[in-house]
Amino acid sequence: MVRKKGKGRAVKRARQKFGRHFEEEDIKLAPHSMVIHRGNVDKEIKQLVCDFRKVMEPFTARDLKVTKKNNLKDFISIAGPLHVSHLLMFSQTELGDYFKIARLPRGPTIHFKLIEFSLTNDILSNLKKKHTHQKQFLHQPLLILNGFTQKN
């Protein structure tokens, strides 16, 4: 008879420290995300991934390490225990840069082709007063769907 694998070391320690229900219910129900890149990408896409993680804070994995050995199944399998609801992936081919949003565990996947983007460093270098503070990333981002037009 095969025995079911138990909880991991981190979960056991957290339950010892904070009790059985160590996460509040509203935090569990909030949409969590993981932002990763797939395949070989250049430095601009890696910086875009870091900037996107910063924008998606407080409910995203900020210090997530993506290695060549990781495959998509690894991220999907860890998403359940971490209450991750969206997987955001950046990839790069000879034809262009792409952005995918996947709803976990079974939800639809949306594909976008990135035509142009600006990094945080580009925007800060063009400002006269370079004023940023870390409190601006404590709340969820506001979704704006107005004014998007396609250039041809």
Beta strands, then each sheet from edge to edge (+ up, - down):
strand 1: 32-38
strand 2: 84-92
strand 3: 97-103
strand 4: 109-114
sheet 1: 1+ 2+ 3- 4+
end
